[in-house]
């Protein structure tokens, strides 16, 4: 016996399509979604009893002038066949999850780099894929998220890895209520919802598995070969990719998981943005924002000045090839947050750069002692252990 909400949907469908009409499943789903009657209120009709063909269902009959719900349920006559057609999945099942959300606005964010260009592309509503490359911790993903937050554009972020495949991106069969159904993945949902698809760490993907996105990166409809449905992209859908490399691997070994991407895949992107670290002035604003969550003092401001000078020297030395490590903007924020918690400049820096090898860490600490007069120099250790560290320090001194 049908429930009240199911009977209501049947009456609505009958009024829309006619008595005992044969209707496509997508039309029924669209009708249900339009009137907020998804889930159990509408899915009951996708049973073998009512199936009239591939993706087609016949509306069962009921008397519209019957006032009793019980009588109405008794009047429903399922369509019977001598040889029932058994189907184990709904070939066009729509995910119950929208995926796409407008990111939260971060009060600490300071626009820089190509923020305005990304904003212009996103607000245009046009399909114009963008590839953004740059070192880790320089705000590539954060920039895209904050653009979407500013212009209130829903987005879906997909993290890529070697294991990410077509099933993760496009969708696949799932067991739902005892039936196997095809559920659309985040890429197809972004297309249908007109959302921005952010493919993060694209150079960590298996190049062969990423090829399932070829047609989508051309702005074409996607043919789901497992179900026969063609998915059209709604207005506003676009793809932005972020990566530490340009899809050619990492020669210096800094990003050992980065792979070489197929040139045919990379050729789908009209533009590539090379994201650099922000200038010292921008980084001062960023660090000031994080420290000003509490009362910011003159001592805090001096610490910020020292940090930005310190990181700028290190990056310049890295660019010249004299050292192999960097202090990223993200690392500076970590230092500021740690300092805010423990109140000790030198210890905050030490804790946040412990991830580096001993020689690099010693060189960085010694350099900071030269920048900040309130910090004591790093204690001397046996010469045999610090020869290389001393050389590094000399290379990045003023």
The 8 nearest C-alpha neighbors of each residue, nearest first, counted from 0:
[[1, 72, 2, 73, 69, 75, 71, 6],
 [0, 2, 5, 72, 6, 3, 4, 75],
 [1, 3, 5, 4, 6, 0, 40, 72],
 [2, 4, 6, 5, 7, 1, 68, 40],
 [5, 3, 7, 40, 6, 2, 8, 36],
 [6, 4, 40, 8, 2, 7, 3, 1],
 [7, 5, 9, 3, 8, 4, 1, 10],
 [6, 8, 4, 10, 5, 9, 3, 11],
 [7, 9, 11, 5, 6, 10, 12, 4],
 [10, 8, 6, 12, 11, 7, 13, 5],
 [9, 11, 13, 7, 8, 12, 14, 6],
 [12, 10, 8, 14, 9, 13, 15, 7],
 [13, 11, 15, 9, 14, 10, 16, 8],
 [14, 12, 17, 10, 18, 16, 15, 11],
 [13, 15, 11, 12, 17, 16, 10, 18],
 [14, 16, 12, 13, 17, 11, 10, 30],
 [15, 17, 13, 12, 14, 20, 18, 22],
 [18, 16, 13, 20, 14, 15, 19, 12],
 [17, 19, 13, 20, 60, 58, 16, 14],
 [20, 18, 58, 59, 57, 60, 17, 21],
 [21, 19, 17, 18, 58, 57, 16, 22],
 [20, 22, 57, 56, 55, 58, 19, 51],
 [23, 21, 56, 55, 20, 57, 24, 26],
 [24, 22, 55, 26, 25, 54, 56, 27],
 [23, 25, 27, 26, 54, 55, 28, 22],
 [24, 26, 28, 27, 23, 29, 91, 54],
 [27, 25, 29, 23, 24, 28, 30, 22],
 [26, 28, 24, 30, 25, 29, 31, 23],
 [29, 27, 25, 31, 30, 26, 32, 24],
 [28, 30, 26, 32, 27, 31, 25, 33],
 [31, 29, 27, 33, 28, 32, 26, 34],
 [32, 30, 36, 28, 37, 34, 29, 33],
 [31, 33, 35, 29, 34, 30, 37, 36],
 [34, 32, 30, 31, 35, 29, 36, 28],
 [33, 35, 31, 32, 36, 30, 37, 29],
 [36, 34, 32, 33, 37, 31, 30, 38],
 [37, 35, 31, 34, 40, 32, 41, 38],
 [36, 38, 31, 41, 32, 40, 35, 39],
 [39, 37, 40, 42, 41, 36, 95, 43],
 [38, 40, 42, 41, 43, 37, 5, 36],
 [39, 41, 5, 4, 38, 36, 37, 42],
 [42, 40, 39, 43, 37, 38, 44, 5],
 [41, 43, 39, 44, 45, 38, 40, 37],
 [44, 42, 45, 41, 39, 46, 40, 5],
 [43, 45, 42, 46, 41, 49, 56, 58],
 [46, 44, 43, 42, 47, 49, 50, 56],
 [45, 47, 48, 44, 49, 43, 50, 86],
 [46, 48, 50, 49, 85, 84, 86, 45],
 [49, 47, 46, 78, 50, 79, 77, 83],
 [50, 48, 57, 56, 47, 78, 46, 51],
 [49, 51, 56, 47, 52, 48, 55, 57],
 [52, 50, 56, 55, 57, 49, 21, 53],
 [53, 51, 55, 50, 54, 56, 84, 21],
 [54, 52, 55, 51, 50, 56, 23, 90],
 [53, 55, 24, 23, 52, 56, 90, 50],
 [56, 54, 23, 52, 51, 53, 22, 24],
 [55, 57, 50, 51, 21, 22, 49, 23],
 [58, 56, 21, 49, 20, 19, 51, 59],
 [57, 59, 19, 20, 21, 56, 60, 18],
 [60, 58, 19, 77, 76, 75, 57, 61],
 [61, 59, 75, 19, 76, 18, 58, 62],
 [62, 60, 75, 74, 63, 71, 59, 76],
 [61, 63, 64, 65, 71, 74, 60, 75],
 [62, 64, 65, 61, 10, 71, 66, 60],
 [65, 63, 62, 66, 71, 61, 67, 70],
 [66, 64, 63, 62, 67, 71, 70, 68],
 [65, 67, 64, 68, 71, 70, 63, 69],
 [68, 66, 70, 69, 65, 71, 72, 64],
 [67, 69, 71, 70, 72, 66, 3, 65],
 [70, 68, 72, 67, 71, 73, 0, 74],
 [71, 69, 73, 67, 72, 68, 74, 65],
 [70, 72, 68, 74, 69, 73, 65, 67],
 [71, 73, 69, 70, 74, 75, 0, 1],
 [74, 72, 70, 71, 75, 69, 0, 76],
 [75, 73, 71, 61, 72, 76, 70, 62],
 [76, 74, 61, 60, 72, 73, 59, 77],
 [75, 77, 59, 60, 74, 78, 61, 73],
 [78, 76, 59, 48, 79, 75, 49, 60],
 [77, 79, 49, 48, 76, 80, 59, 57],
 [80, 78, 48, 77, 81, 83, 49, 82],
 [81, 79, 82, 83, 78, 48, 84, 49],
 [80, 82, 83, 79, 84, 78, 48, 85],
 [81, 83, 80, 84, 79, 85, 48, 47],
 [84, 82, 80, 85, 81, 47, 48, 79],
 [85, 83, 47, 86, 82, 50, 48, 80],
 [84, 86, 47, 83, 87, 46, 48, 82],
 [87, 85, 88, 84, 47, 89, 46, 178],
 [88, 86, 179, 178, 85, 89, 180, 177],
 [89, 87, 180, 179, 86, 90, 178, 181],
 [88, 90, 180, 92, 91, 181, 87, 45],
 [91, 89, 226, 88, 181, 92, 180, 54],
 [90, 92, 89, 93, 181, 226, 228, 25],
 [93, 91, 89, 182, 181, 90, 180, 94],
 [94, 92, 182, 183, 91, 95, 181, 28],
 [95, 93, 96, 182, 183, 92, 97, 184],
 [94, 96, 93, 97, 38, 182, 92, 37],
 [97, 95, 94, 98, 93, 99, 188, 185],
 [96, 98, 99, 95, 188, 94, 192, 100],
 [99, 97, 96, 155, 100, 185, 188, 189],
 [100, 98, 155, 154, 153, 97, 194, 189],
 [101, 99, 153, 154, 102, 98, 155, 152],
 [100, 102, 153, 152, 151, 148, 154, 147],
 [103, 101, 148, 100, 144, 104, 147, 145],
 [102, 104, 148, 105, 101, 145, 144, 147],
 [103, 105, 148, 145, 106, 102, 149, 108],
 [106, 104, 107, 108, 103, 145, 148, 102],
 [105, 107, 108, 104, 288, 109, 289, 103],
 [108, 106, 288, 105, 289, 285, 109, 286],
 [107, 109, 106, 105, 110, 285, 145, 288],
 [108, 110, 285, 111, 107, 284, 281, 106],
 [111, 109, 114, 108, 112, 142, 115, 281],
 [112, 110, 114, 113, 109, 277, 281, 115],
 [111, 113, 114, 274, 277, 110, 275, 115],
 [114, 112, 116, 115, 117, 111, 272, 274],
 [113, 115, 117, 116, 112, 111, 110, 118],
 [116, 114, 118, 113, 117, 119, 112, 110],
 [115, 117, 119, 113, 118, 114, 120, 121],
 [118, 116, 120, 114, 119, 115, 121, 113],
 [117, 119, 115, 121, 116, 120, 146, 122],
 [118, 120, 116, 122, 117, 121, 123, 115],
 [119, 121, 117, 123, 118, 122, 116, 127],
 [122, 120, 118, 123, 119, 124, 117, 125],
 [121, 123, 119, 124, 120, 118, 150, 152],
 [124, 122, 120, 125, 121, 119, 235, 118],
 [123, 125, 235, 122, 121, 234, 126, 236],
 [126, 124, 123, 235, 127, 237, 120, 234],
 [125, 127, 237, 236, 128, 218, 124, 235],
 [126, 128, 125, 237, 129, 269, 120, 238],
 [129, 127, 238, 268, 239, 237, 126, 269],
 [128, 130, 239, 270, 268, 271, 240, 131],
 [129, 131, 271, 240, 239, 241, 272, 268],
 [132, 130, 272, 241, 271, 240, 273, 242],
 [133, 131, 242, 243, 273, 244, 241, 274],
 [134, 132, 243, 274, 273, 275, 244, 135],
 [133, 135, 243, 137, 136, 132, 275, 274],
 [134, 136, 137, 243, 133, 327, 138, 139],
 [135, 137, 329, 327, 138, 328, 134, 330],
 [136, 138, 276, 328, 135, 139, 134, 327],
 [137, 139, 141, 136, 140, 142, 328, 329],
 [140, 138, 142, 141, 137, 241, 274, 143],
 [139, 141, 143, 142, 138, 144, 241, 199],
 [140, 142, 138, 144, 139, 143, 145, 108],
 [141, 143, 145, 139, 140, 144, 138, 146],
 [144, 142, 146, 140, 145, 141, 147, 139],
 [145, 143, 141, 147, 142, 146, 102, 148],
 [144, 146, 148, 142, 147, 143, 149, 141],
 [145, 147, 149, 143, 148, 144, 118, 142],
 [148, 146, 152, 144, 145, 150, 149, 151],
 [147, 149, 145, 151, 102, 104, 146, 150],
 [148, 150, 146, 147, 151, 145, 104, 152],
 [149, 151, 147, 152, 148, 146, 122, 118],
 [152, 150, 148, 147, 149, 101, 153, 102],
 [151, 153, 147, 150, 101, 154, 148, 194],
 [154, 152, 101, 100, 194, 99, 195, 151],
 [153, 155, 195, 99, 194, 100, 196, 101],
 [154, 156, 99, 196, 197, 195, 98, 157],
 [155, 157, 197, 198, 196, 158, 154, 199],
 [158, 156, 198, 199, 197, 159, 155, 196],
 [159, 157, 199, 198, 200, 156, 160, 201],
 [158, 160, 204, 200, 201, 163, 203, 199],
 [161, 159, 204, 203, 162, 163, 158, 205],
 [160, 162, 204, 205, 163, 203, 159, 164],
 [161, 163, 160, 164, 205, 204, 159, 208],
 [164, 162, 160, 161, 159, 167, 204, 165],
 [163, 165, 208, 167, 166, 162, 168, 209],
 [166, 164, 168, 167, 169, 211, 208, 170],
 [165, 167, 170, 171, 164, 168, 169, 184],
 [168, 166, 164, 165, 170, 163, 169, 184],
 [169, 167, 165, 184, 186, 166, 170, 185],
 [170, 168, 184, 165, 166, 186, 187, 167],
 [169, 171, 184, 183, 166, 182, 167, 168],
 [172, 170, 166, 181, 182, 173, 183, 169],
 [171, 173, 181, 180, 182, 179, 174, 170],
 [172, 174, 180, 179, 181, 175, 171, 182],
 [173, 175, 179, 178, 177, 180, 176, 172],
 [176, 174, 178, 177, 179, 173, 180, 88],
 [177, 175, 178, 174, 179, 180, 173, 88],
 [176, 178, 175, 174, 179, 87, 180, 173],
 [179, 177, 175, 174, 176, 87, 88, 180],
 [178, 180, 174, 88, 173, 87, 175, 172],
 [181, 179, 88, 89, 172, 173, 182, 178],
 [180, 182, 172, 171, 92, 90, 173, 183],
 [183, 181, 94, 170, 171, 92, 93, 172],
 [182, 184, 170, 94, 187, 169, 93, 181],
 [183, 185, 170, 169, 168, 186, 187, 188],
 [186, 184, 188, 187, 168, 189, 98, 169],
 [187, 185, 189, 188, 168, 184, 169, 190],
 [188, 186, 190, 189, 185, 184, 169, 183],
 [187, 189, 185, 191, 190, 186, 192, 184],
 [190, 188, 194, 186, 192, 187, 191, 193],
 [191, 189, 232, 187, 193, 188, 192, 236],
 [190, 192, 188, 233, 232, 189, 193, 187],
 [191, 193, 189, 194, 190, 188, 233, 236],
 [194, 192, 236, 233, 235, 234, 190, 191],
 [195, 193, 189, 236, 154, 153, 192, 235],
 [194, 196, 154, 237, 236, 238, 155, 197],
 [195, 197, 238, 155, 154, 237, 189, 156],
 [196, 198, 156, 239, 240, 199, 155, 238],
 [199, 197, 240, 157, 201, 156, 239, 196],
 [198, 200, 158, 241, 201, 240, 157, 197],
 [201, 199, 242, 202, 241, 159, 203, 158],
 [200, 202, 203, 242, 199, 204, 159, 198],
 [201, 203, 257, 204, 258, 200, 246, 242],
 [204, 202, 160, 257, 201, 200, 258, 159],
 [205, 203, 160, 161, 159, 202, 201, 206],
 [204, 206, 161, 208, 207, 209, 203, 160],
 [207, 205, 260, 209, 208, 204, 261, 210],
 [206, 208, 209, 210, 205, 261, 211, 204],
 [207, 209, 164, 205, 210, 206, 211, 165],
 [210, 208, 206, 211, 207, 212, 205, 204],
 [209, 211, 212, 213, 208, 207, 206, 264],
 [210, 212, 209, 213, 165, 208, 214, 207],
 [213, 211, 210, 215, 214, 209, 216, 264],
 [214, 212, 216, 210, 215, 211, 264, 217],
 [213, 215, 217, 216, 219, 212, 218, 221],
 [214, 216, 218, 212, 217, 219, 213, 221],
 [217, 215, 213, 218, 214, 267, 212, 128],
 [218, 216, 214, 215, 219, 267, 213, 128],
 [217, 219, 215, 216, 126, 214, 220, 232],
 [218, 220, 215, 217, 214, 221, 216, 231],
 [221, 219, 231, 230, 232, 229, 222, 215],
 [220, 222, 230, 229, 223, 219, 215, 231],
 [223, 221, 229, 224, 228, 230, 220, 227],
 [224, 222, 228, 227, 225, 226, 229, 221],
 [223, 225, 227, 226, 222, 228, 229, 221],
 [224, 226, 223, 227, 90, 228, 181, 171],
 [227, 225, 90, 228, 224, 223, 91, 181],
 [226, 228, 224, 223, 225, 229, 222, 90],
 [229, 227, 223, 226, 222, 230, 91, 224],
 [228, 230, 222, 221, 223, 220, 231, 227],
 [231, 229, 221, 220, 228, 222, 232, 187],
 [230, 232, 220, 233, 229, 191, 221, 190],
 [231, 233, 190, 191, 236, 220, 193, 230],
 [232, 234, 193, 191, 190, 236, 192, 235],
 [235, 233, 193, 236, 124, 232, 125, 126],
 [236, 234, 124, 193, 125, 194, 233, 237],
 [235, 237, 193, 194, 195, 190, 234, 233],
 [238, 236, 126, 195, 196, 128, 127, 235],
 [237, 239, 196, 128, 195, 197, 240, 129],
 [240, 238, 129, 197, 128, 130, 198, 196],
 [239, 241, 198, 130, 197, 199, 131, 129],
 [242, 240, 131, 199, 200, 132, 130, 201],
 [241, 243, 200, 132, 201, 244, 202, 131],
 [244, 242, 133, 134, 132, 135, 245, 200],
 [245, 243, 242, 246, 132, 248, 133, 247],
 [246, 244, 247, 132, 242, 243, 248, 202],
 [245, 247, 260, 259, 244, 202, 248, 258],
 [248, 246, 259, 245, 260, 244, 258, 249],
 [247, 249, 258, 259, 257, 246, 250, 244],
 [248, 250, 252, 251, 254, 257, 253, 255],
 [251, 249, 252, 248, 253, 254, 247, 255],
 [252, 250, 253, 249, 254, 255, 323, 248],
 [253, 251, 255, 254, 249, 250, 248, 256],
 [254, 252, 251, 255, 249, 250, 323, 324],
 [255, 253, 252, 257, 256, 249, 243, 248],
 [254, 256, 252, 257, 253, 249, 248, 258],
 [255, 257, 254, 203, 258, 202, 248, 249],
 [258, 256, 203, 202, 248, 254, 255, 249],
 [259, 257, 248, 202, 203, 260, 256, 246],
 [258, 260, 247, 248, 246, 261, 202, 257],
 [261, 259, 246, 206, 258, 262, 247, 202],
 [260, 262, 264, 263, 206, 265, 259, 207],
 [261, 263, 265, 264, 266, 260, 246, 259],
 [262, 264, 266, 261, 265, 267, 213, 260],
 [265, 263, 261, 262, 266, 267, 213, 210],
 [266, 264, 262, 267, 263, 268, 261, 260],
 [265, 267, 263, 264, 268, 262, 269, 261],
 [266, 268, 265, 264, 216, 217, 269, 263],
 [269, 267, 128, 266, 270, 129, 265, 130],
 [270, 268, 267, 128, 129, 271, 127, 266],
 [271, 269, 268, 129, 130, 272, 128, 131],
 [272, 270, 130, 131, 129, 273, 269, 268],
 [273, 271, 131, 274, 130, 132, 270, 129],
 [274, 272, 132, 133, 131, 275, 271, 130],
 [273, 275, 133, 132, 272, 131, 139, 276],
 [276, 274, 133, 277, 273, 137, 112, 134],
 [275, 277, 137, 278, 274, 328, 327, 138],
 [278, 276, 281, 282, 275, 279, 111, 112],
 [277, 279, 281, 280, 282, 276, 311, 283],
 [280, 278, 282, 281, 307, 283, 277, 311],
 [279, 281, 283, 278, 282, 284, 277, 307],
 [282, 280, 284, 278, 283, 279, 277, 285],
 [281, 283, 285, 279, 284, 280, 286, 277],
 [282, 284, 280, 286, 281, 285, 287, 279],
 [285, 283, 287, 281, 282, 286, 288, 280],
 [284, 286, 282, 288, 287, 283, 109, 107],
 [287, 285, 289, 283, 288, 284, 282, 290],
 [286, 288, 284, 290, 285, 289, 291, 283],
 [289, 287, 107, 291, 285, 286, 290, 284],
 [290, 288, 286, 287, 291, 292, 107, 285],
 [291, 289, 287, 292, 288, 286, 295, 293],
 [290, 292, 293, 295, 288, 289, 294, 287],
 [293, 291, 290, 289, 294, 288, 295, 287],
 [294, 292, 291, 295, 290, 289, 339, 296],
 [293, 295, 291, 296, 292, 290, 299, 297],
 [294, 296, 291, 299, 293, 290, 297, 300],
 [297, 295, 299, 298, 300, 294, 301, 291],
 [296, 298, 300, 299, 301, 295, 302, 303],
 [297, 299, 301, 296, 300, 302, 295, 303],
 [300, 298, 302, 296, 297, 301, 295, 303],
 [299, 301, 297, 303, 302, 298, 304, 296],
 [300, 302, 304, 298, 303, 299, 297, 305],
 [303, 301, 299, 305, 300, 304, 306, 298],
 [302, 304, 300, 306, 301, 305, 283, 299],
 [305, 303, 301, 307, 302, 306, 308, 300],
 [304, 306, 302, 308, 303, 307, 371, 309],
 [307, 305, 309, 303, 304, 308, 310, 302],
 [306, 308, 310, 309, 304, 305, 279, 311],
 [309, 307, 311, 305, 306, 310, 312, 304],
 [308, 310, 306, 307, 312, 311, 305, 367],
 [311, 309, 313, 307, 312, 308, 326, 306],
 [310, 312, 308, 314, 313, 309, 307, 315],
 [313, 311, 315, 309, 310, 314, 316, 308],
 [312, 314, 310, 316, 311, 315, 317, 309],
 [315, 313, 317, 311, 316, 312, 325, 318],
 [314, 316, 318, 312, 317, 313, 311, 319],
 [315, 317, 319, 313, 314, 318, 321, 395],
 [318, 316, 314, 322, 320, 319, 315, 321],
 [319, 317, 315, 320, 316, 314, 321, 322],
 [318, 320, 316, 317, 321, 315, 322, 314],
 [319, 321, 317, 318, 322, 316, 323, 315],
 [320, 322, 316, 319, 317, 394, 323, 391],
 [323, 321, 317, 320, 324, 316, 391, 319],
 [322, 324, 317, 321, 320, 325, 359, 253],
 [323, 325, 322, 317, 326, 359, 355, 313],
 [326, 324, 314, 327, 313, 317, 323, 310],
 [325, 327, 310, 330, 328, 313, 331, 314],
 [328, 326, 330, 329, 136, 325, 137, 331],
 [327, 329, 331, 330, 137, 136, 332, 326],
 [328, 330, 136, 332, 327, 331, 333, 137],
 [331, 329, 333, 327, 328, 332, 326, 334],
 [332, 330, 334, 328, 333, 329, 335, 327],
 [331, 333, 335, 329, 334, 330, 336, 286],
 [334, 332, 330, 336, 331, 335, 337, 329],
 [333, 335, 331, 337, 332, 336, 347, 348],
 [336, 334, 332, 338, 337, 333, 339, 331],
 [335, 337, 339, 333, 338, 334, 332, 340],
 [338, 336, 334, 340, 339, 347, 335, 333],
 [339, 337, 342, 335, 347, 341, 340, 336],
 [338, 340, 336, 337, 342, 341, 335, 290],
 [339, 341, 337, 338, 342, 336, 343, 335],
 [340, 342, 338, 343, 339, 337, 347, 346],
 [343, 341, 338, 339, 340, 344, 337, 347],
 [342, 344, 346, 341, 338, 345, 347, 339],
 [345, 343, 347, 346, 338, 348, 342, 302],
 [346, 344, 348, 347, 343, 349, 374, 364],
 [345, 347, 349, 348, 343, 344, 350, 338],
 [348, 346, 338, 344, 350, 337, 345, 349],
 [349, 347, 351, 345, 346, 350, 334, 352],
 [348, 350, 346, 352, 351, 347, 353, 345],
 [351, 349, 347, 353, 348, 352, 346, 334],
 [350, 352, 348, 349, 353, 334, 347, 333],
 [353, 351, 354, 349, 350, 355, 348, 360],
 [352, 354, 355, 350, 351, 349, 360, 356],
 [353, 355, 352, 356, 351, 360, 350, 357],
 [356, 354, 353, 360, 352, 359, 357, 324],
 [355, 357, 359, 358, 360, 354, 353, 361],
 [358, 356, 360, 359, 361, 355, 353, 388],
 [359, 357, 388, 361, 360, 356, 362, 387],
 [358, 360, 362, 361, 356, 357, 363, 355],
 [359, 361, 357, 363, 362, 358, 355, 356],
 [362, 360, 364, 358, 359, 363, 357, 365],
 [361, 363, 392, 359, 365, 388, 360, 364],
 [364, 362, 366, 360, 365, 361, 359, 367],
 [365, 363, 367, 361, 366, 362, 360, 368],
 [364, 366, 368, 362, 367, 363, 377, 376],
 [367, 365, 363, 369, 368, 364, 362, 392],
 [366, 368, 370, 364, 369, 365, 371, 309],
 [369, 367, 365, 374, 376, 371, 366, 370],
 [368, 370, 366, 367, 371, 365, 372, 376],
 [371, 369, 367, 368, 305, 372, 366, 309],
 [370, 372, 368, 373, 369, 374, 305, 367],
 [373, 371, 374, 370, 368, 369, 375, 367],
 [372, 374, 371, 375, 368, 370, 344, 345],
 [375, 373, 368, 372, 371, 376, 345, 367],
 [374, 376, 368, 377, 373, 372, 378, 345],
 [377, 375, 368, 365, 378, 374, 369, 364],
 [376, 378, 365, 379, 375, 364, 361, 368],
 [379, 377, 376, 380, 375, 365, 361, 381],
 [378, 380, 377, 381, 382, 385, 376, 384],
 [379, 381, 382, 378, 385, 384, 383, 377],
 [382, 380, 383, 384, 385, 379, 386, 378],
 [383, 381, 385, 384, 386, 380, 379, 389],
 [382, 384, 381, 385, 386, 380, 387, 388],
 [385, 383, 382, 381, 386, 380, 387, 388],
 [386, 384, 388, 382, 387, 383, 389, 381],
 [387, 385, 389, 388, 382, 383, 384, 390],
 [386, 388, 390, 389, 385, 391, 358, 384],
 [389, 387, 358, 385, 391, 362, 390, 386],
 [390, 388, 392, 386, 391, 387, 385, 393],
 [389, 391, 387, 393, 392, 388, 394, 386],
 [392, 390, 394, 388, 389, 393, 362, 387],
 [391, 393, 362, 389, 395, 394, 390, 396],
 [394, 392, 390, 396, 391, 395, 389, 397],
 [393, 395, 391, 392, 396, 390, 321, 316],
 [394, 396, 392, 393, 316, 391, 397, 313],
 [397, 395, 393, 394, 392, 366, 369, 312],
 [396, 395, 312, 393, 394, 369, 366, 370]]
